Amino acid sequence: MTTAAAYCVHCGQSLAAGTHPGCHNPRTALEPPRFCPQCARRMVVQVTPTGWAARCSRHGACTSEGTG
């Protein structure tokens, strides 16, 4: 995913709507994204002992090792 983010990856709401205090805290800093930052669709997320991989049906995949 290379386009600029328009949606919050934790709640799926627009970033233009303001700050997301519930989404930016120490607990969520370590969580994988749940929503696509480009279209706000719920992503398929797989968590492993070494990281995570998330896939949007429209925009492809990202991982904790790459563009996460």
Backbone hydrogen bonds, N-H to C=O, Kabsch-Sander energy under -0.5 kcal/mol:
donor,donor_aa,acceptor,acceptor_aa,energy
6,A,37,P,-3.5
7,Y,37,P,-1.8
8,C,13,Q,-2.9
12,G,8,C,-1.6
15,L,6,A,-2.4
16,A,6,A,-0.5
17,A,14,S,-0.9
18,G,15,L,-1.1
23,C,20,H,-1.4
24,H,20,H,-1.1
25,N,23,C,-0.6
29,A,25,N,-1.4
30,L,26,P,-0.5
30,L,27,R,-0.8
31,E,28,T,-0.7
34,R,9,V,-3.1
35,F,9,V,-1.9
36,C,41,R,-2.7
40,A,36,C,-1.9
43,M,34,R,-2.7
44,V,55,R,-2.4
45,V,43,M,-0.6
46,Q,53,A,-3.0
48,T,51,G,-3.2
51,G,48,T,-1.0
53,A,46,Q,-2.1
54,A,62,C,-3.0
55,R,44,V,-2.2
56,C,60,G,-3.3
60,G,56,C,-1.6
62,C,54,A,-2.5
64,S,52,W,-2.2
68,G,63,T,-1.8
